Amino acid sequence: MTKFLFTRIFQALLVVAGVLVVTFLITRVLPGDPAVVYAGARATPEQLAAARLQLGLDDPLTTQLANYIGNLFQGDWGTSLRTKRAVLEGLSSVVPQSIQLVTVALIIAIIIGIPLGVIAARFKSQTADRFIQVGSMVFVAFPTFLLGLIAQTVLAGRLGLFPISGSYDSTLDYSYPLTTITGSPMADALITGNWPVFGSSIYHTLLPALVIAVYPVGVITQMTRASLIEEAGLDHARFERALGFSRFQILTRFSLRPALNPVLSLIALVFAFALVNTFLVESIFNWPGLGRYAVAAITALDTPAIAGITIIVAFIYVGLNVLVDLIQGLNDPRVRSR
């Protein structure tokens, strides 16, 4: 297990190194001059020259790359051309908010998607299976932004079941001020025991999280079903059937555990995908997350911020994959021998 873990960590470090180099090169070939964006469209030639010197754009490309990677490991991710703030400072204020939203969404998706996949596999080619498959395809294909608008208009606006926007009730800041530790209101309220803010944060997070969870529910359901059907067709399942176990017992007691390995990999991929693709939902619900920050950075051609977003998502994705590999190795010894 130790050898398996170190191998996965080494592979993850290679991926991170590749992402750093590719991200740097892409930011250098994007259209537009970063010095113009930083100094302003009406900057004089002297101001542009000073901006290029400050940003290190006149150095050789290899020197820029070496400085860029060295600064990253020292905590200097560059300065946003748009806000003139440190990129890491800007990311630290929005990433925890998005992680909170996406984490709640994936918890909902797992709670719903895996049981639906089990039911579909149990009733393969029957009415329940066909109904679940059609429903999961609709979930995958339905536009998230349209679902967000409908949910906000009907559930929040007309029925008043949920708040319309925000990550928690800001009026609580006066009576129950929140101590910022992680940047996630829900996590900070839980850590500090601020239960009014914690409850408000759950209440505000639930509706946008449900909207984001729709797509993962569809893909997790489909993957769980396919993986279970494949696992239930192996020799061990035939042996268990010969011992008198029912199909449902074989699926849940013997096949589900190894069948979850590809599902775990899918969850890690969906998490990273959702982290930067929730900008429409964040805009609809006025959620101060990474998606909105990414849209603003791309619109302004803010290359340091774009690079920072790419790197932080890569770090999260690689970290999740190492965690998934560890869980898979503990869950199924066959994985460690691959």
matplotlib code that plots the C-alpha trace (Angstrom):
import matplotlib.pyplot as plt

x = [0.0, 2.9, 4.5, 1.2, 0.6, 4.1, 3.7, 0.4, 1.9, 4.9, 2.5, 0.5, 3.6, 4.4, 0.9, 1.2, 4.6, 3.1, 0.1, 2.4, 4.5, 1.5, -0.5, 2.5, 3.0, -0.7, -0.9, 2.1, 0.3, -3.1, -4.0, -3.5, -0.7, -0.8, 1.1, -1.8, -4.4, -2.4, -1.5, -4.7, -5.7, -4.6, -1.2, 1.8, 4.7, 6.7, 4.0, 3.7, 7.5, 7.3, 4.4, 6.4, 9.4, 7.2, 5.5, 8.8, 7.6, 11.0, 12.9, 13.7, 10.9, 12.9, 13.7, 10.0, 9.1, 11.7, 10.6, 7.0, 7.4, 9.7, 7.2, 4.4, 6.1, 6.8, 3.1, 3.4, 0.9, 1.2, -0.9, -4.3, -4.3, -7.9, -8.1, -4.4, -4.7, -2.6, -4.1, -3.8, -5.6, -8.5, -8.7, -8.7, -11.8, -13.8, -12.5, -13.8, -17.3, -17.3, -15.9, -18.8, -21.4, -20.0, -19.4, -23.0, -24.1, -22.0, -23.2, -26.7, -25.8, -24.2, -27.1, -29.5, -27.4, -25.9, -29.2, -30.8, -28.0, -28.4, -32.2, -31.6, -29.1, -31.4, -34.3, -32.2, -34.2, -37.5, -39.8, -37.9, -34.6, -35.9, -37.6, -34.4, -32.2, -34.5, -34.6, -30.8, -30.4, -32.8, -30.8, -27.6, -29.0, -31.1, -29.4, -28.3, -28.8, -32.4, -33.0, -31.5, -33.8, -36.8, -35.8, -35.1, -38.4, -40.7, -39.2, -37.5, -39.6, -43.2, -43.3, -40.7, -39.3, -35.7, -33.7, -33.1, -29.4, -26.3, -24.4, -26.1, -28.3, -26.0, -28.1, -26.7, -23.4, -24.7, -26.0, -23.9, -20.7, -18.9, -15.2, -13.4, -11.1, -11.4, -13.4, -16.4, -19.3, -20.7, -17.3, -16.4, -19.8, -19.4, -15.9, -16.7, -20.1, -22.0, -25.2, -27.5, -25.1, -24.5, -28.3, -28.6, -25.7, -27.3, -30.6, -29.0, -26.7, -29.4, -31.2, -28.2, -26.6, -29.7, -29.5, -25.8, -26.5, -28.8, -26.0, -23.9, -27.0, -27.4, -23.8, -23.4, -26.6, -25.5, -22.0, -23.2, -25.7, -23.1, -20.4, -22.8, -24.0, -20.5, -19.4, -22.5, -21.6, -18.2, -17.5, -17.9, -21.4, -22.3, -20.8, -22.8, -26.0, -25.3, -25.0, -28.6, -28.1, -30.7, -29.8, -30.3, -28.1, -25.4, -25.5, -25.5, -23.4, -20.8, -20.7, -21.4, -18.0, -15.7, -18.2, -17.8, -14.2, -15.0, -17.8, -15.2, -13.0, -16.0, -16.9, -13.4, -13.7, -17.2, -16.0, -13.2, -15.5, -18.3, -15.8, -15.3, -18.5, -21.0, -20.6, -24.1, -25.6, -23.4, -24.5, -28.2, -28.0, -25.4, -23.0, -19.5, -17.6, -14.8, -17.1, -17.9, -14.2, -13.2, -15.7, -14.5, -10.8, -11.5, -13.5, -10.7, -7.9, -6.5, -3.8, -2.3, -5.8, -6.6, -3.4, -4.2, -7.6, -6.2, -3.5, -5.8, -8.3, -5.5, -4.2, -7.7, -8.3, -4.9, -5.4, -8.8, -7.5, -4.7, -7.3, -9.6, -6.6, -6.0, -9.6, -9.8, -6.6, -8.1, -11.4, -10.2, -6.8, -6.8, -6.3, -2.9, -1.5, -2.2]
y = [0.0, 2.4, 1.7, 2.2, 5.5, 6.9, 5.9, 7.8, 10.9, 10.9, 10.7, 13.6, 15.7, 15.1, 16.2, 19.3, 20.2, 19.7, 21.9, 24.7, 24.7, 24.5, 27.2, 29.6, 29.0, 29.5, 32.8, 34.0, 33.3, 34.7, 37.7, 41.1, 42.7, 42.2, 45.5, 47.4, 45.6, 46.4, 50.0, 50.9, 51.7, 55.3, 54.6, 56.5, 54.6, 55.2, 53.8, 50.7, 50.2, 50.4, 48.0, 45.5, 45.8, 45.3, 42.2, 40.8, 40.7, 41.8, 38.9, 35.8, 33.2, 30.6, 33.2, 34.2, 30.5, 29.9, 33.1, 32.1, 28.6, 29.9, 32.6, 30.1, 28.0, 31.2, 32.1, 34.8, 33.9, 37.3, 40.4, 40.5, 42.9, 43.7, 44.3, 45.1, 42.6, 39.5, 36.6, 34.3, 36.8, 37.0, 33.2, 32.7, 34.8, 32.9, 29.3, 28.2, 29.5, 27.4, 24.4, 24.7, 24.9, 22.1, 19.8, 20.1, 19.5, 16.3, 15.0, 15.4, 13.8, 10.8, 10.2, 10.2, 8.8, 5.7, 4.3, 5.0, 3.2, 0.2, 0.1, 0.4, -2.5, -4.6, -4.2, -4.2, -3.9, -3.6, -0.6, 0.9, 0.6, 2.3, 5.1, 5.8, 5.7, 8.2, 10.4, 10.4, 11.3, 14.2, 15.4, 15.3, 17.1, 19.8, 23.2, 24.1, 27.9, 27.3, 25.0, 27.7, 30.4, 28.1, 27.1, 30.7, 32.0, 29.3, 27.9, 31.1, 33.9, 32.7, 30.0, 31.6, 28.2, 29.3, 32.5, 34.1, 34.9, 35.1, 32.5, 33.3, 36.0, 39.1, 40.6, 38.0, 39.7, 42.2, 39.8, 36.8, 38.0, 35.2, 34.6, 33.9, 30.9, 28.9, 31.4, 29.1, 30.5, 27.0, 25.6, 28.6, 28.7, 24.9, 25.4, 28.3, 27.0, 29.9, 27.9, 30.7, 31.4, 27.7, 27.1, 30.1, 29.0, 25.5, 27.2, 29.5, 26.8, 24.1, 25.5, 26.4, 23.1, 21.2, 22.9, 22.0, 18.4, 17.6, 16.9, 14.8, 12.8, 11.7, 10.7, 9.0, 7.0, 5.9, 5.0, 3.1, 1.1, 0.2, -0.7, -2.8, -4.7, -5.4, -6.5, -8.7, -10.6, -11.8, -15.3, -14.4, -13.3, -16.6, -18.4, -16.3, -16.9, -20.7, -20.3, -19.0, -15.3, -13.1, -10.6, -7.7, -9.3, -9.9, -6.3, -4.7, -7.1, -8.3, -6.2, -2.7, -2.2, -3.0, -1.3, 2.0, 2.4, 4.0, 6.0, 7.5, 8.5, 10.1, 12.0, 13.6, 14.6, 16.0, 18.0, 19.7, 20.3, 21.8, 24.1, 26.4, 25.7, 26.9, 30.6, 30.8, 29.3, 31.6, 34.6, 33.7, 33.2, 36.0, 33.5, 35.0, 32.0, 30.9, 30.8, 34.5, 35.3, 33.2, 34.9, 38.4, 37.3, 35.9, 38.9, 41.3, 39.0, 38.9, 36.3, 36.1, 35.4, 32.9, 31.1, 31.1, 29.7, 26.9, 26.0, 25.9, 23.7, 21.4, 21.2, 20.3, 17.8, 16.1, 16.1, 14.5, 11.9, 10.9, 10.7, 8.6, 6.3, 5.8, 5.0, 2.6, 0.9, 0.4, -0.6, -3.1, -4.8, -5.5, -1.8, -1.8, -4.4, -2.4]
z = [0.0, 0.8, -2.6, -4.3, -2.5, -3.3, -7.0, -7.2, -5.4, -7.8, -10.8, -9.3, -9.0, -12.6, -13.6, -11.5, -13.1, -16.5, -15.7, -14.4, -17.6, -20.0, -18.0, -18.2, -21.9, -22.6, -20.7, -22.9, -26.2, -25.3, -27.4, -25.9, -24.0, -20.2, -19.7, -21.5, -19.3, -16.2, -16.9, -18.7, -22.3, -22.0, -20.5, -21.9, -23.4, -20.3, -18.1, -20.4, -20.2, -16.4, -16.3, -18.5, -16.2, -13.1, -14.6, -15.9, -19.5, -20.9, -19.5, -21.6, -21.6, -19.7, -17.0, -16.8, -16.4, -13.7, -11.8, -12.2, -10.7, -8.0, -7.0, -6.9, -4.3, -2.2, -2.2, -4.9, -7.6, -9.3, -9.3, -10.9, -13.9, -13.3, -9.5, -8.8, -5.9, -5.3, -7.2, -4.3, -2.1, -4.6, -5.0, -1.2, -0.9, -3.5, -3.7, -0.2, -1.2, -4.3, -2.6, 0.0, -2.8, -4.9, -1.9, -0.8, -4.3, -4.7, -1.3, -2.6, -5.9, -4.2, -1.8, -4.8, -7.6, -6.1, -4.8, -8.2, -9.9, -7.6, -8.3, -12.1, -12.0, -9.8, -12.3, -15.5, -18.7, -16.7, -16.3, -13.3, -15.1, -18.2, -16.2, -14.2, -17.4, -19.1, -16.0, -15.6, -19.3, -18.9, -15.8, -17.8, -20.8, -19.0, -19.1, -15.6, -16.0, -17.1, -14.1, -11.9, -13.2, -12.8, -9.3, -8.2, -9.8, -8.5, -5.3, -4.0, -5.6, -5.7, -3.1, -0.8, 0.2, -0.1, 0.0, -3.4, -3.2, -1.0, 1.0, 4.3, 5.9, 6.2, 8.9, 11.3, 11.1, 13.6, 16.2, 15.5, 13.8, 11.9, 12.5, 9.2, 9.4, 6.1, 4.0, 3.8, 5.9, 6.6, 7.7, 9.8, 11.5, 12.3, 13.6, 15.8, 17.0, 15.4, 14.9, 13.6, 10.8, 10.2, 9.8, 7.6, 5.4, 4.9, 4.1, 1.5, 0.0, -0.5, -3.5, -5.7, -4.6, -5.7, -9.1, -9.5, -8.2, -11.1, -13.6, -11.2, -10.2, -13.8, -14.5, -11.1, -11.6, -15.1, -13.9, -10.8, -12.9, -15.6, -13.1, -11.0, -14.1, -15.2, -11.7, -11.3, -14.4, -13.1, -11.8, -8.1, -8.7, -10.3, -7.4, -4.9, -6.9, -6.7, -2.9, -2.9, -2.6, -4.3, -7.1, -4.8, -2.1, -4.7, -5.9, -2.5, -0.4, -2.9, -6.1, -4.8, -3.1, -6.0, -8.4, -6.6, -7.8, -11.2, -9.5, -7.1, -10.0, -11.7, -8.6, -8.4, -12.1, -11.7, -8.6, -10.5, -13.5, -11.4, -9.5, -12.5, -14.4, -11.9, -12.9, -14.3, -11.1, -9.1, -11.1, -10.8, -7.0, -6.5, -5.0, -4.4, -5.9, -8.3, -11.3, -11.2, -10.5, -13.6, -15.9, -14.8, -15.3, -18.8, -19.9, -18.9, -20.3, -16.8, -17.5, -13.9, -12.5, -15.3, -14.6, -10.9, -11.5, -13.7, -11.2, -8.2, -10.0, -11.1, -7.5, -6.3, -9.0, -8.5, -4.8, -5.1, -7.5, -5.0, -2.3, -4.6, -5.4, -1.7, -1.0, -4.0, -2.8, 0.6, -0.8, -3.4, -3.1, -6.9, -7.5, -5.6, -8.0, -11.2]

ax = plt.figure().add_subplot(projection="3d")
ax.plot(x, y, z, "-o")
ax.set_aspect("equal")
plt.show()
